[in-house]
């Protein structure tokens, strides 16, 4: 009986050690994520002002700007070297990007102008006393 229990325990330990987790891929979930990536890229737009950092599923990282957007992917062009990399939406793991709109740039400029005006007025008032 002791030998049988030892053999069963040894088999359980070997089975537990040799088990590897399997990542199940869900095509529907991947398609939804690719759709979100596509919507985000289209929202950012194209041009040298559209700076992005893209992390692909194979852990590759691309930095640059979006120079072209198509139905199935987009092109990231390195600003320094000019090298263009075509990326399929399905291969993207993460995208970080920014593209300030003209309205945001105008708002920031107006805010800075108002702040400087208030500072100048306060300095004039402080020096007149």
C-alpha positions in Angstrom: 0.0 0.0 0.0 2.9 2.4 0.8 4.5 1.8 -2.6 1.2 2.5 -4.4 0.7 5.8 -2.5 4.3 6.8 -3.3 3.8 6.0 -7.0 0.5 8.0 -7.1 2.1 11.0 -5.3 5.1 10.9 -7.7 2.8 10.9 -10.7 0.8 13.8 -9.3 3.9 15.8 -8.7 5.3 15.2 -12.2 2.0 16.1 -13.7 1.8 19.3 -11.7 5.3 20.3 -12.7 4.9 19.6 -16.4 1.6 21.5 -16.8 2.1 24.7 -18.9 -0.5 27.4 -19.2 -2.1 27.8 -22.6 -3.3 31.2 -23.7 -6.5 30.7 -25.5 -7.0 33.2 -28.3 -10.4 34.6 -28.8 -10.8 35.8 -32.4 -13.8 37.9 -31.5 -11.9 39.7 -28.7 -8.9 40.3 -31.0 -11.2 41.7 -33.7 -12.8 44.1 -31.2 -9.4 45.3 -30.1 -8.2 45.8 -33.6 -11.3 47.9 -34.2 -10.5 50.0 -31.2 -6.9 50.5 -32.4 -8.2 51.5 -35.9 -10.6 54.0 -34.4 -7.8 55.5 -32.2 -5.4 55.7 -35.1 -8.0 57.4 -37.3 -8.8 59.9 -34.4 -5.1 60.8 -34.2 -4.8 61.4 -37.9 -1.7 61.6 -40.0 1.2 64.0 -40.4 4.5 64.9 -38.6 2.6 66.3 -35.6 1.1 62.9 -34.9 3.7 61.3 -32.7 3.1 57.7 -31.7 4.8 54.9 -29.9 3.5 51.5 -31.0 4.1 48.2 -29.2 3.5 45.2 -31.3 2.4 41.7 -30.1 6.0 40.4 -30.8 7.3 43.0 -28.3 8.7 45.2 -31.1 8.5 48.9 -30.4 8.1 51.6 -33.1 8.4 55.3 -32.6 7.6 58.1 -35.1 4.6 59.6 -36.7 1.7 58.2 -38.6 2.3 58.9 -42.3 -0.5 56.8 -43.8 -3.7 55.1 -42.7 -5.5 52.3 -44.6 -8.3 49.9 -44.1 -6.1 47.1 -42.7 -3.3 49.0 -41.0 -1.2 52.1 -40.9 2.4 53.3 -41.5 4.7 54.5 -38.8 7.6 56.6 -40.1 10.6 57.3 -38.0 11.1 61.0 -37.7 14.9 60.8 -37.6 15.7 58.2 -40.2 12.6 58.4 -42.4 12.2 54.6 -42.3 8.6 53.6 -42.8 7.1 50.5 -41.1 3.7 49.2 -42.2 1.7 47.9 -39.2 -1.5 45.8 -39.3 -4.1 46.7 -36.7 -4.2 43.0 -35.6 -0.5 43.1 -34.8 -0.8 46.0 -32.3 -0.6 45.4 -28.6 -0.5 49.0 -27.5 -0.5 52.5 -29.0 0.5 55.7 -27.2 0.2 58.9 -29.2 -0.7 62.6 -29.1 -1.8 65.1 -31.7 -3.0 68.4 -30.3 -5.8 69.9 -32.3 -5.5 73.5 -33.5 -8.2 74.5 -31.0 -6.1 73.1 -28.1 -3.0 74.9 -29.3 -5.0 78.2 -29.5 -6.4 77.6 -26.1 -3.0 77.1 -24.6 -1.7 80.2 -26.3 -4.6 82.3 -25.0 -4.0 80.9 -21.5 -0.3 81.8 -21.6 -1.2 85.3 -22.9 -3.7 86.0 -20.2 -1.3 84.7 -17.5 1.5 87.0 -18.7 -0.9 90.0 -18.9 -2.0 89.4 -15.3 1.6 89.1 -14.2 2.6 92.3 -16.0 -0.3 94.2 -14.4 0.6 92.9 -10.9 4.2 93.9 -11.4 3.1 97.4 -12.5 0.8 97.8 -9.5 3.6 96.5 -7.1 6.2 99.0 -8.5 3.8 102.0 -8.5 3.5 101.9 -4.7 
